[in-house]
Amino acid sequence: MPGTRRYEILFILDAGLEDAASNEKIDKVTAIIKDGGGEVVSIDKWGRRELAYEIDKKRMGFYALIQFEGSKPILDELDRLLKLDEAFLRYLTTRTIEKGAPAQREERGEGETGDDAEPPPAPAEPEPEAESTPVKEVDGFGAIT
């Protein structure tokens, strides 16, 4: 598909949800991706885990990771719907880059990465200082000594 990229979305659901409700929320996310013309690559349910810190007075959360291919409108719709659903405690969507693919900054022409990249130019040598002339000292009253 033109304009599609590979993404991952990691989200934490309220651990108080029943298993069926958690699966329903995961199905909701995959439905948004598919309805937007994307393709779900994998779904990885990490299960209930202790949170690093309390979120909305909750110490446990249900973690899930979904890898998918999609476009910007899908990301916008996911962002909008996940903000509205209180069962999603936190979520993070990132773009993934496959091994061997050029980095995004290369596409913009900002430089090269990898083993075949040219080393940065050596810093220029400082110019030799001109010979200094003796400095006359001035005492506290403005007289030259």
Buried (B, 14 or more C-beta within 10 A) or exposed (E): EEEBBBBBBBBBBBBEBEEEBBBEBBEBBBEBBBEBBBEBBEBEBEEBEEBEEEBEEEEBBBBBBBBBBBBEEBBEBBEEEBEEBEBBBBBEBEEEEEEEEEEEEBEEEEEEEEEEEEEEEEEEEEEEEEEEEEEEEEEEEEEEE
